[in-house]
Amino acid sequence: MFAQVSTSDKSLFTIVGGPDYPVVEAKTPGAENIQGGFEAGSVVKINGIFHMFPTERVGEPGAHVHHDRVKTRIGHWTSNDAKNGHVSQRF
């Protein structure tokens, strides 16, 4: 989804368009081992390519589900169209 900053005191952003589904989710290639999902992050557009840097809650394989908060990493996902994400690097 695309948003713009609102000048109103009531809302911070106004949705102006975009798909009503996640760009990156559990079934996206490259997200198979992310047990706890994604948190926050930033998206920037540079030279026509969108770059997303989310916190990936990786967890520890075989550990209880609450351990997904213990092991995190910064992901770098790219997209040409802001609709389909592709993993690039992990930090």
C-alpha positions in Angstrom: 0.0 0.0 0.0 1.1 3.5 -0.6 0.5 6.3 2.0 1.1 10.0 2.3 1.5 12.1 5.4 -1.8 13.8 6.3 -1.9 17.4 7.5 -4.9 16.6 9.7 -4.4 16.3 13.5 -6.6 13.2 13.4 -4.6 10.8 11.3 -0.9 10.3 10.6 -1.3 8.7 7.1 -3.9 8.3 4.4 -4.0 5.2 2.3 -3.9 6.3 -1.4 -3.7 3.0 -3.1 -1.9 -0.4 -3.4 -2.7 -4.1 -3.0 -4.6 -5.3 0.0 -2.2 -8.2 0.6 1.3 -8.5 2.1 4.3 -8.0 -0.2 6.3 -10.5 1.8 4.6 -13.3 3.8 5.4 -16.8 5.2 5.0 -18.5 1.8 7.2 -16.0 0.0 10.5 -17.7 -1.3 13.2 -16.8 1.2 10.8 -16.5 4.2 10.6 -20.2 5.0 12.7 -20.1 8.1 11.3 -17.0 9.6 9.3 -18.5 12.5 7.9 -15.4 14.1 7.2 -13.2 11.1 8.3 -9.6 10.5 8.3 -6.5 12.6 8.5 -2.8 11.7 11.2 -1.9 9.3 11.6 0.8 6.7 11.0 1.0 2.9 12.8 3.3 0.6 12.7 3.6 -3.2 16.1 4.1 -4.9 16.5 4.3 -8.7 13.0 2.7 -9.2 13.6 -0.3 -6.8 11.9 -0.6 -3.5 14.1 -1.7 -0.6 12.5 -3.1 2.6 14.5 -3.6 5.8 12.3 -5.4 8.3 13.2 -7.1 11.5 12.8 -10.8 10.9 11.9 -12.8 14.0 13.9 -15.9 13.0 13.8 -17.9 16.3 15.7 -21.0 16.9 14.6 -24.2 15.1 13.0 -26.7 17.5 12.7 -24.0 20.3 9.4 -23.1 21.9 7.4 -20.4 19.9 8.2 -17.6 22.4 11.9 -18.0 21.4 11.1 -16.4 18.0 11.7 -13.0 19.8 15.1 -14.0 21.0 16.9 -14.4 17.6 16.2 -11.7 15.1 18.0 -10.3 12.1 17.7 -7.4 9.7 16.4 -8.5 6.3 16.9 -6.7 3.0 14.1 -7.4 0.5 13.7 -5.7 -2.9 10.8 -5.2 -5.3 10.5 -3.6 -8.7 6.7 -3.0 -8.3 6.0 -2.9 -4.5 3.8 -5.9 -5.0 6.2 -8.8 -5.1 9.1 -9.0 -2.7 12.4 -10.8 -3.2 15.0 -11.5 -0.5 18.4 -9.9 -1.2 20.6 -10.1 2.0 20.4 -10.8 5.7 22.3 -9.0 8.4 
